[in-house]
Amino acid sequence: MAKVIMIQGTMSGAGKSLLVAGLCRIMKRDGYRVAPFKSQNMALNSFVTEEGLEMGRAQVMQAEAAGLAPLVCMNPILLKPTGHTGSQVIVNGQILGNMSAREYFSYKRRLIPDIKRAFQKLEEMADIIVIEGAGSPAEVNLRENDIVNMGLAEIVDAPVLLAGDIDRGGVFAQLLGTLMLLAEEERKRVKGLIINKFRGDRSLLDSGIEILEEKGGIPVTGVVPYMDIQLEDEDSLTERFGKKEKGKIDIAVIRYPRISNFTDFNVFEQIPEVSVRYVVSVEELGSPNMIFLPGSKNTMSDLDWMRGNGMEAAVKKMAEKIPVCGICGGYQMMGEYISDPEGMENGGTMKGMGLLPVTTGLKREKVRRQVQGTVNKMEGFFSILSGLEFNGYEIHIGESGHSPHRFEIFDAEAAFVTGRNKNVCGTYIHGIFDRAAIATALVDALAENNGLSIKSKCCIDYKDFKEKQYDTLADILSAYLNMEEIYGILREAHIR
C-alpha cells in the first residue's frame, strides 16, 4: 500500500526533522502522496488537530511540507516532560497519564498496537511514508523495548538513512560508531549515510568520505550544507534561546523552566527589525518594548520560579509602561489566583500576579480545540487588534473566569482578556499572531509607541512564509542529496 523510508540520526539534533520535512516536500513536488510519521516524540511544543487531538509540532511542520492537514496518526505517542524524570504520556492525542521514565520504559511496548494502527491509517492515504527516528539507534541501554528507532524500522520493515551532524564535530566517528554498535540485522537496514550541516569547501571531505564508505560499507547519499531555514525545531534543542541581540523593536519572552509552545512567537522573527529574546533573569530582561509570558507545562511551578528570581516583580513594574501579554499558562499566571484542588500540578491555591481580573481552577480534563473568530473590542495599547480576524488553538488544563468561586471555560469568541491596566492582556489561544494582519498591527503599534519607523508592512502571513521556507528546504536538499539513489532505495523497499 505504501513505500517507507526512515531517517535516523547519530544523536539528538542531527537534523532529522528538517530532513524528513524536506523529503516530504520534494516527493510531494514529484507527484507522490507522501506523509510523515514519528511513533514517539518528546516535546512541550504541541498542536491540536481539527478533531481536538494533541500531537507534536514537528510532525505538524512535516505534514505542512507534505501538503497535508496534520493528523494525530502521524505522531501517535507524545511525551510531555513534567520534570527531569517523568512525563505526561499522550496516546492518540489524549492523555494516558503521568509516568516516570522507568515506568514508561517498562510500559511502552504495550503501545505497539496503537503505533501499528496509526501507521496503517497513513498507509491508506499515502504512496510514501517518511519516518523520523528519535535520538540515536545506538543507545544500547534503550535498545530493549525500542519503539521509535530500529525497533520501529523492524515493525514496518523500513530501510534507513543515517544522518550525522558535522557541525558538532566528529561526524565520521558518529556514523561509524553508530554502525558498529548496531546489531547485524539492524546494520543491514542502513542503506545510506548523510553528512548534515556542512560548512566550507566540499572537496576537503572527499578523502574522508572514501574512508567512511570503505569502513562502513554503506554509500554516502549526500552532504547537506548548514541551512538558514526559519522553521520550527525541536524545543529541547532550539538555538532560539541563545539569541540576545536587540532589534529596533525588542520583544522579550520569559523563558521559565517549563516553557511550552514558544512557537507562538516565531512569526515575529521573520520581521528584520524585530528581535525576540528569551530571557531567564531580570538582568537579561533589560528594557524591552514588549513582554510575553508564554505557555507553561506547570503554571504554578513556573510562577513560583518567577517569584523567586525577581522576574515577577520586574514584569509587574514594567507593565505600567510597556505592553505585557500572557498566553495560556502565562495568562493564568497573570490572574488573581490559581487553584489546583485535584493536584494536577502543585496542589492547593496560589496567588497570581494580579494583572488580570480572572481566577483559574486547574481541572483533570484538558481543553483541546481549534478556534477562530474576531478579536473583541479592546482598549489602550491593544485596541489596534480590535475587530481583526484570528484563528488558532487551545490546549490547557484549567478553566478561567471572573469569579473566584465559579470557573468558566474561556470564551474563545472574545480572544483576549484585559485588565484595569490597559497595557496588559491574556489569551488561551496559541497561534493567534500567525495572521499577518495581527502581527503587523502589533509591531506597528510598538513602533509608534516608541517613536520608530519600521517596514513591518512587508510582513506576510506566517503560513505563506512557511510555504516558501519548505520550498527553499526542498530546493537545497534536491541539490545536495542523491535523490536518484534515495528513490532507488524506495523502489527496492517492500510494499507495505
Sequence and secondary structure as in RCSB ss.txt:
>XXXX:A:sequence
MAKVIMIQGTMSGAGKSLLVAGLCRIMKRDGYRVAPFKSQNMALNSFVTEEGLEMGRAQVMQAEAAGLAPLVCMN
PILLKPTGHTGSQVIVNGQILGNMSAREYFSYKRRLIPDIKRAFQKLEEMADIIVIEGAGSPAEVNLRENDIVNM
GLAEIVDAPVLLAGDIDRGGVFAQLLGTLMLLAEEERKRVKGLIINKFRGDRSLLDSGIEILEEKGGIPVTGVVP
YMDIQLEDEDSLTERFGKKEKGKIDIAVIRYPRISNFTDFNVFEQIPEVSVRYVVSVEELGSPNMIFLPGSKNTM
SDLDWMRGNGMEAAVKKMAEKIPVCGICGGYQMMGEYISDPEGMENGGTMKGMGLLPVTTGLKREKVRRQVQGTV
NKMEGFFSILSGLEFNGYEIHIGESGHSPHRFEIFDAEAAFVTGRNKNVCGTYIHGIFDRAAIATALVDALAENN
GLSIKSKCCIDYKDFKEKQYDTLADILSAYLNMEEIYGILREAHIR
>XXXX:A:secstr
  EEEEEEESSTTSSHHHHHHHHHHHHHHTT  EEEE SEEE S EEE TTS EEEHHHHHHHHHTT    GGGS
 EEEEESSSSEEEEEETTEEEEEEEHHHHHHHGGGGHHHHHHHHHHHHTT SEEEEE  S TT GGG TT  SSH
HHHHHHT  EEEEEEGGGS HHHHHHHHHHHS HHHHHHEEEEEEEEE S GGGGHHHHHHHHHHH S EEEEEE
     S   GGG SGGG     SEEEEEE  TTEE GGGGHHHHTSTTEEEEEE SHHHH S SEEEE EESSHH
HHHHHHHHTTHHHHHHHHTTTS EEEETHHHHHTSSEEEETT SSS EEEE  SSSS EEEEEEEEEEEEEEEE 
    GGGGGGTT EEEEEEEEEEEEES SS      GGG  EE SSTTEEEES BTTT SHHHHHHHHHHHHHHT
T    GGG   HHHHHHHHHHHHHHHHHHHB HHHHHHHHHHS   
